[in-house]
């Protein structure tokens, strides 16, 4: 059976120092491998055990990194194991084939966004106007597809996020709060649609997946079997779906557990 694994990266398989959740005594903390360096500084990690599991997974299934990151942000990650033939970036806006964006896929996505959603410029202007400089540190546009803010989480008013979500919903957009970032993303811009396209191209007979945020919900709905960690928006909201397992592990050990589950399922006949 041909198996495909589509997994979110940040806070699912790889973790920043602030998201590791190393709650055990220091002497019992797992050894870590840095898989991303940005501006000469280490940025993202997984455990050494997870690195071994990911390498084994690359030999047992078609592994497809599936991320909201831009192409530039994704390409600075150096994951162990075979280089993936396919990768999904910008929340499904770019489908990379051997590191190059598929132009036809991108055209199809942008045409649908133009037909079904309020324009990016309107959403960006609303974010700039309504966000308070007291807690909003950066404003960014990603790949001319969606926008996000980098915020001081402890100063961010919860009510503002709820009001933004309501405003965006009426314009065909969705809002997701992940760590220090608030994403505003067009509703049709989904990881799930891109996952289905890669499964079609690869002829995958079984698709596995994992994710932690609301932007991963449609990804998990697109797979046959999936997992979510014990942290993140999906865990906090109690989200679930048929075939999805909620794991108790949080932080970098959740990433290790997810890879164990992927590998066991990929090797299981039928």
C-alpha positions in Angstrom: 0.0 0.0 0.0 1.3 3.5 -1.0 1.3 5.7 2.1 1.6 9.5 2.2 2.3 11.5 5.3 1.2 15.2 5.3 2.3 16.9 8.5 2.4 20.5 9.8 5.8 21.5 10.9 5.9 24.3 13.6 4.6 23.1 17.0 3.8 19.7 15.4 7.1 18.3 14.3 9.6 21.1 15.0 9.7 23.5 17.9 11.3 26.9 18.8 13.1 27.1 22.2 10.0 28.7 23.7 7.7 25.9 22.6 9.8 22.9 23.6 7.9 22.4 26.9 10.8 20.7 28.7 9.1 20.1 32.0 11.2 17.3 33.2 14.4 17.7 35.3 17.3 19.1 33.3 19.3 15.8 33.5 16.4 13.9 31.9 15.8 16.3 29.1 16.0 14.8 25.6 19.0 15.5 23.3 17.9 18.0 20.7 18.9 18.6 17.0 18.7 22.0 15.5 17.0 22.0 12.1 16.7 25.7 11.4 19.1 28.6 11.7 17.9 32.2 11.0 20.2 35.2 11.0 23.0 33.0 12.3 20.9 31.9 15.3 19.4 28.4 16.1 15.7 28.6 15.8 13.9 25.3 15.5 14.5 21.9 17.0 13.3 18.3 17.3 14.7 15.5 19.5 17.5 13.3 18.2 15.1 10.4 18.5 12.5 12.2 16.3 15.3 12.9 13.8 15.9 9.1 13.5 12.2 8.4 13.2 11.8 11.0 10.5 14.6 9.5 8.5 13.0 6.1 8.8 9.7 7.6 7.8 11.1 9.0 4.6 11.9 5.4 3.5 8.5 4.0 4.5 6.2 6.6 3.1 5.9 9.8 0.9 6.6 12.5 3.4 5.0 15.9 2.5 5.9 18.9 4.8 2.7 21.0 5.0 3.1 24.5 6.4 1.7 28.0 6.6 5.3 29.2 6.2 6.3 31.1 3.1 8.6 29.3 0.6 11.6 31.3 1.9 10.8 30.4 5.5 10.3 26.7 4.7 13.5 26.4 2.6 15.7 27.4 5.5 14.6 24.3 7.4 17.0 21.4 7.2 15.1 18.3 8.1 16.8 14.9 8.4 16.0 12.1 6.0 15.4 12.1 2.3 14.6 15.4 0.6 10.8 15.5 0.1 9.7 15.6 -3.5 6.6 17.5 -2.6 6.1 20.3 0.0 3.0 22.5 0.7 3.8 26.1 1.7 1.8 29.3 2.4 -1.1 27.3 3.8 -1.7 25.6 0.4 -0.9 28.6 -1.8 2.3 27.1 -3.2 2.8 23.4 -4.0 6.5 22.8 -4.3 7.8 20.0 -6.6 11.5 19.3 -6.1 11.7 22.8 -4.4 10.0 24.7 -7.3 6.4 26.1 -7.0 3.9 24.5 -9.4 2.7 27.5 -11.4 -0.6 26.0 -12.5 -1.6 25.1 -9.0 -0.8 28.6 -7.8 -2.9 30.1 -10.6 -5.8 27.9 -9.7 -5.6 28.9 -6.0 -5.3 32.7 -6.6 -8.2 32.6 -9.1 -10.4 31.0 -6.4 -9.4 33.5 -3.8 -10.2 36.4 -6.1 -13.7 35.0 -6.8 -14.6 34.1 -3.2 -12.9 36.4 -0.7 -12.5 40.0 0.1 -9.1 41.3 -1.2 -6.0 41.1 0.8 -5.5 44.8 0.7 -8.8 45.3 2.6 -7.8 42.8 5.3 -4.3 44.2 5.7 -5.7 47.8 6.0 -8.1 46.6 8.8 -5.3 44.9 10.7 -3.1 48.0 10.4 -5.9 50.3 11.6 -7.3 48.2 14.4 -4.1 46.7 16.0 -2.7 48.6 18.9 1.0 49.4 18.8 1.2 48.6 22.5 1.0 44.9 21.7 1.4 44.6 17.9 5.1 44.4 17.0 5.1 43.6 13.3 2.8 43.5 10.4 3.5 41.1 7.5 2.1 40.0 4.2 3.0 36.4 3.2 3.4 35.5 -0.5 0.7 38.1 -1.4 -1.8 35.6 -0.1 -2.5 36.3 3.5 -1.4 38.6 6.4 -0.3 38.2 10.0 0.7 40.1 13.0 3.5 39.4 15.5 2.3 40.4 18.9 3.2 40.5 22.6 0.9 37.6 23.7 0.6 38.7 27.3 -0.7 42.1 26.3 -3.0 40.9 23.5 -6.7 41.5 24.4 -8.7 38.2 23.9 -11.7 40.2 22.9 -9.8 41.9 20.0 -9.0 38.5 18.5 -12.7 37.4 18.7 -13.8 40.7 17.1 -11.3 40.2 14.3 -12.5 36.7 13.7 -16.1 37.9 13.4 -15.1 40.7 11.0 -13.0 38.3 8.9 -15.7 35.6 8.7 -18.1 37.9 6.9 -15.4 38.5 4.2 -14.5 34.9 3.5 -11.4 34.9 5.8 -10.4 33.0 8.9 -8.3 33.9 11.9 -5.8 31.8 13.8 -3.7 32.6 16.9 -0.5 30.6 17.0 2.1 31.6 19.6 3.0 35.2 19.0 1.4 35.3 15.5 -2.2 36.1 14.5 -2.9 34.9 11.0 -5.7 36.2 8.7 -6.1 33.7 5.9 -8.6 33.4 3.1 -11.0 30.6 3.9 -10.4 28.7 0.6 -6.7 28.8 1.1 -6.3 25.5 2.7 -3.7 22.8 3.4 -6.3 20.2 2.8 -6.9 21.0 -0.8 -3.2 20.8 -1.5 -2.9 17.5 0.4 -5.6 16.0 -1.8 -3.8 17.2 -4.9 -0.5 15.6 -3.9 -2.3 12.4 -2.9 -3.8 12.4 -6.4 -0.5 12.9 -8.1 1.3 10.3 -6.0 -1.4 7.7 -6.2 -1.4 7.4 -2.4 -3.8 4.7 -1.1 -3.6 5.9 2.5 -2.9 9.4 3.8 -1.8 10.2 7.3 -1.5 13.6 8.9 -0.9 15.8 12.0 -1.4 19.4 13.1 -2.0 21.6 16.1 -3.7 24.8 14.9 -7.1 25.7 13.5 -5.3 26.1 10.1 -4.6 22.4 10.3 -8.2 21.3 10.8 -8.9 20.9 7.1 -5.6 19.1 6.7 -6.8 16.5 9.3 -10.2 16.3 7.6 -8.4 15.4 4.4 -6.5 12.4 5.8 -7.5 8.8 6.6 -5.8 8.8 10.0 -4.4 11.7 11.9 -3.0 13.0 15.2 -3.0 16.2 17.1 -0.7 17.1 20.1 -1.8 18.0 23.6 -1.1 21.7 23.0 -2.3 24.3 20.4 -5.6 25.7 19.2 -7.1 22.3 18.3 -6.4 20.9 21.8 -7.6 24.0 23.5 -10.9 24.0 21.6 -11.3 20.2 22.0 -11.5 19.8 18.2 -11.8 16.3 16.9 -12.9 14.4 13.8 -13.3 10.8 12.7 -10.0 9.0 12.5 -8.2 11.7 14.6 -6.4 10.8 17.8 -5.7 13.4 20.5 -2.3 12.8 22.1 -1.5 13.8 25.7 2.1 14.8 25.0 2.9 18.5 24.7 5.9 20.3 23.2 8.8 18.6 21.5 7.9 15.2 22.9 4.6 15.4 21.1 6.5 15.7 17.9 8.4 12.6 18.7 5.2 10.7 19.6 3.6 11.8 16.3 6.5 10.5 14.3 6.3 7.1 16.1 2.6 7.0 15.2 3.3 7.9 11.6 6.0 5.2 11.3 3.9 2.5 12.9 0.8 3.3 10.7 2.9 3.5 7.5 4.4 0.0 8.2 1.1 -1.5 9.1 -0.4 -3.6 6.3 -3.8 -2.5 5.0 
